[in-house]
C-alpha cells in the first residue's frame, strides 16, 4: 500500500495506471466504507482511497472541529484490505487554484440537506470535482446513505468527465442504523435511541402503501416521533428516488430524513 501525501506523489504513482477505482472518504472508516472499497477492489485493477476532511462543506465550524479523526486506525484498516493507494492531501494540495465560476445549485436542488445546510453541497461538489481531476479514476464508488449527495455529485461529474459513478447500498448495523462516521460521536444510549427510531421509520415506510392520505400520515409521524424520541427533525419527506421531487406515490420513492440527536445530525433514507 502506497501512501501519497501530495499531488506529485499521486501523479508519479498513478502514471500509466488503468481502470482505477476511487473511494473518497473523510476518514473514521467503518463497514460502510469497507463495502465500497471491497467493491472497487473487485471491479478495478487498482484502487485509491482518499482521506480528506473537506472544510468547505461544513456550514458549522464546530461541526468541522468535532468531526471524528483517526488516521492511524484508518491506515491499519486500509492496509488489511490491501488497498493499492491512499491519498492524504492537505488543503493546499486540493485548493491549489481558483475556480473560474462558483458552483451554484439550481432552485430545484435546494431541498432537504441543501435547504438546511447552506453551502454544504457546493463544497462537496467542488471537492469531488477537484479530486476527480487530480486522480483521474475510471470509477468512483459512493454510498446511498448520502443519497442527495450521490445524486448531485453524480449529475455534475458525469457531465464533465468520462467516468462511472457507482452507487452502493447503505450498510446498516445490527440495530438497523445506517453506518456513519458521525455515529462515533454518539454514546450507547443515543445509539439505542437511533436504532429504535430507524426501525420505526423502516416499518412506517412499509406501511405507507396502505395509507389513503400519505402526506398527512408523514406529517403526523414526524410530530409523533419528535415527541416520543425527543428529537428535532430538519425534514421527513417522501420523494421520487430518480429526480428527488416530492412524490406521494410509493413506487420509485424513498423516505428521506434528517434529525438531531443530542446535537448530532443524522441522515437516512428508506
C-alpha positions in Angstrom: 0.0 0.0 0.0 1.4 3.3 -1.1 0.7 6.4 1.0 0.5 9.5 -1.2 0.9 12.9 0.6 0.8 15.4 -2.2 -0.1 15.8 -5.9 3.5 15.0 -7.1 3.4 11.6 -5.2 0.0 11.0 -6.7 1.0 11.7 -10.3 4.1 9.6 -10.1 2.2 6.6 -8.5 -0.7 6.7 -10.9 1.3 7.1 -14.1 0.0 4.5 -16.6 -2.5 3.0 -14.1 -5.7 2.0 -16.0 -9.1 1.0 -14.7 -8.6 2.9 -11.4 -11.3 2.8 -8.8 -11.7 5.7 -6.4 -13.3 5.8 -3.0 -13.5 9.3 -1.5 -13.7 9.4 2.3 -13.3 11.8 5.2 -11.8 9.1 7.4 -13.1 7.4 10.5 -13.7 4.4 8.4 -16.5 1.9 9.1 -18.1 -1.1 7.4 -19.9 1.2 5.0 -16.6 2.5 3.7 -15.2 -1.0 3.7 -18.0 -2.3 1.5 -17.3 0.5 -1.1 -13.6 -0.3 -1.0 -14.1 -4.1 -1.5 -16.4 -3.4 -4.5 -13.7 -1.2 -6.0 -11.0 -3.8 -5.4 -13.3 -6.4 -7.1 -14.2 -4.3 -10.1 -11.0 -2.4 -10.8 -7.3 -3.1 -11.5 -6.2 -0.7 -8.8 -8.0 1.2 -6.0 -7.2 4.5 -4.4 -8.9 5.8 -1.2 -8.7 9.4 -0.2 -8.9 10.7 3.4 -9.6 14.4 3.4 -11.9 16.2 5.8 -13.1 19.0 3.4 -13.5 22.2 5.3 -15.6 23.9 2.6 -18.6 21.5 3.0 -19.1 22.3 6.7 -21.5 25.2 7.3 -20.8 25.0 11.0 -17.2 25.5 12.3 -17.8 23.5 15.5 -19.1 20.6 13.3 -15.8 20.6 11.4 -13.8 20.6 14.6 -15.8 17.8 16.2 -15.7 15.6 13.1 -14.1 12.3 14.2 -10.5 11.8 13.2 -8.4 8.6 13.5 -5.9 8.4 10.6 -3.7 5.8 12.3 -6.7 3.4 12.7 -7.9 4.1 9.1 -4.5 3.2 7.7 -4.4 -0.1 9.5 -7.9 -0.9 8.1 -6.8 0.0 4.5 -3.6 -2.0 4.8 -5.6 -5.1 5.8 -7.9 -4.6 2.9 -4.8 -4.4 0.6 -5.7 -1.1 -0.9 -3.2 0.0 -3.6 -3.0 3.7 -2.8 -4.1 6.1 0.0 -4.2 9.8 -0.8 -3.8 12.0 2.3 -3.7 15.6 0.9 -3.5 18.9 2.8 -5.9 21.7 2.0 -3.3 23.4 -0.2 -3.0 20.4 -2.4 -6.7 20.3 -3.2 -7.4 24.0 -3.3 -4.4 25.0 -5.4 -6.3 27.0 -8.0 -9.4 29.3 -8.1 -12.5 28.2 -9.9 -13.4 30.4 -12.9 -17.0 30.3 -11.8 -18.6 29.3 -8.5 -20.6 26.2 -8.2 -24.2 27.0 -7.7 -27.2 24.8 -7.1 -30.4 25.3 -9.0 -33.5 26.3 -7.1 -34.9 22.8 -7.6 -31.8 21.3 -5.9 -32.1 23.4 -2.8 -34.1 20.9 -0.9 -33.6 18.6 2.1 -30.0 18.9 3.3 -29.2 21.7 0.8 -32.0 23.7 2.3 -30.8 23.3 5.9 -27.0 23.3 5.3 -26.3 26.3 3.1 -23.1 25.9 1.0 -22.7 22.2 2.0 -23.3 20.6 -1.4 -21.5 23.4 -3.2 -18.5 22.4 -1.1 -19.0 18.7 -1.7 -19.3 19.1 -5.5 -16.3 21.4 -5.6 -14.0 19.0 -3.7 -15.3 16.0 -5.7 -14.6 17.9 -9.0 -11.1 18.7 -7.8 -10.3 15.2 -6.6 -11.6 13.6 -9.8 -9.5 16.0 -11.9 -6.4 15.2 -9.8 -6.8 11.4 -9.6 -8.5 10.7 -12.9 -10.3 7.5 -11.9 -12.4 5.3 -14.2 -15.0 4.5 -11.5 -16.0 6.3 -8.3 -17.8 4.4 -5.6 -20.3 6.2 -3.3 -22.8 5.0 -0.8 -26.6 5.5 -0.9 -26.8 6.6 2.7 -25.9 10.1 1.5 -28.4 9.8 -1.3 -28.8 13.5 -2.1 -25.0 13.9 -2.2 -24.7 10.9 -4.5 -27.5 12.3 -6.8 -25.9 15.8 -7.1 -22.3 14.7 -7.4 -23.1 12.0 -10.0 -25.1 14.5 -12.1 -22.3 17.1 -12.0 -19.4 14.7 -12.7 -21.0 12.7 -15.5 -21.4 15.9 -17.5 -17.7 16.8 -17.2 -15.7 13.5 -17.1 -15.8 10.2 -18.8 -16.2 8.2 -15.7 -18.8 6.0 -13.9 -20.2 6.8 -10.5 -21.2 3.5 -8.9 -23.9 3.8 -6.2 -23.6 1.2 -3.4 -26.3 0.1 -1.0 -26.5 1.5 2.6 -24.7 -0.7 5.2 -26.5 -0.9 8.5 -25.6 -2.1 12.0 -27.5 -4.8 13.9 -29.8 -2.1 15.2 -30.5 -1.0 11.6 -28.8 2.4 12.0 -27.0 3.4 8.8 -23.3 3.3 9.4 -21.8 6.8 9.5 -18.6 8.3 10.9 -20.8 10.6 12.9 -22.1 7.6 14.9 -18.7 7.6 16.7 -20.0 10.8 18.4 -23.0 9.0 19.9 -22.9 7.2 23.3 -24.6 3.8 23.8 -27.9 5.3 25.0 -28.0 7.6 22.0 -27.2 4.8 19.6 -30.0 2.7 21.1 -32.5 5.6 20.5 -31.2 6.0 16.9 -31.8 2.2 16.4 -35.4 2.3 17.7 -36.1 5.4 15.7 -34.7 3.9 12.5 -36.6 0.6 12.9 -39.8 2.6 13.5 -39.2 4.6 10.2 -38.4 1.4 8.2 -41.7 -0.1 9.4 -43.6 3.2 8.8 -42.3 3.3 5.2 -43.5 -0.3 4.6 -47.0 0.6 5.9 -47.3 3.8 3.9 -48.6 1.9 0.8 -51.8 1.2 2.8 -52.4 4.8 3.8 -55.0 6.8 1.9 -53.5 10.2 2.8 -49.7 9.7 2.7 -49.0 13.4 3.1 -51.0 13.6 6.4 -49.5 10.3 7.6 -46.0 11.7 7.2 -46.9 14.9 9.0 -48.4 13.1 11.9 -45.5 10.6 12.1 -43.0 13.4 12.3 -44.9 15.1 15.1 -45.3 11.8 17.0 -41.6 10.9 16.7 -40.4 14.3 17.7 -42.4 14.0 20.9 -41.7 10.3 21.7 -38.0 10.3 20.9 -37.4 13.9 22.0 -35.6 14.8 18.7 -35.6 17.6 16.3 -36.3 16.9 12.6 -35.0 19.0 9.8 -37.2 17.0 7.5 -39.1 13.8 6.9 -40.2 13.6 3.3 -41.2 11.1 0.6 -39.5 11.8 -2.7 -39.1 10.2 -6.0 -35.6 8.5 -6.0 -35.0 9.3 -9.7 -35.4 13.1 -9.5 -35.8 13.9 -5.8 -39.1 15.6 -6.4 -41.8 15.4 -3.7 -44.0 12.4 -4.6 -46.8 10.7 -2.6 -46.7 7.6 -4.7 -44.8 4.6 -3.1 -43.4 3.3 -6.4 -39.9 4.6 -7.0 -40.0 6.6 -3.8 -37.7 6.9 -0.8 -38.5 8.3 2.7 -35.7 10.8 3.5 -35.0 12.2 6.9 -32.5 14.4 8.8 -32.8 14.8 12.6 -30.7 15.9 15.5 -30.0 13.5 18.4 -28.2 15.4 21.2 -26.9 18.0 18.7 -25.5 15.3 16.4 -27.2 15.5 13.0 -28.0 12.1 11.4 -29.5 11.5 7.9 -31.0 8.4 6.3 -33.3 7.2 3.6 -35.5 4.1 3.3 
